[in-house]
Amino acid sequence: MGKITRVLSNRPRLAWFVCCCVTLVSSNASALTIGNMASSVTNSFEAIGKMLTGVSYVAGVGLMLAGLSKLKAHKDSPTQVPVSNGLVLMAIAAFLIFLPSVVGTLSFTLFGAAGGSIAGPGGVTLGS
């Protein structure tokens, strides 16, 4: 019962907060149309792709260092740390580091030089 009482005692604050949020949303909603919102979402896809490329490189380097550390730990005590731990981390790191270039090569293989482009901010264009 204590939580319910606290929520009910904060009711005026909650109502004020909701009113402020509705006012802010309604003032911004009049300037934005559905087309403008869709355009801004579409334009953000390019930034998301660049961010994922950067995360892939950073995670790959981090896993490479962790794999080297596991291989050194295996050298120090082979009975406690299996060599497969370090090798698996190194393989995943290599995959992540080369992932951005593999995606480019794969798109060229699937769609060809004149076949179109991969979906991006402008969408898929096939047979142009």
Secondary structure, DSSP 8 states (H G I E B T S, - for coil): -HHHHHHHHTHHHHHHHHHHHHHHHHHHHTT--HHHHHHHHHHHHHHHHHHHHHHHHHHHHHHHHHHHHHHHHHHH-TTTS-HHHHHHHHHHHHHHHHHHHHHHHHHHHHH-SSSEE-SSTT--EE--
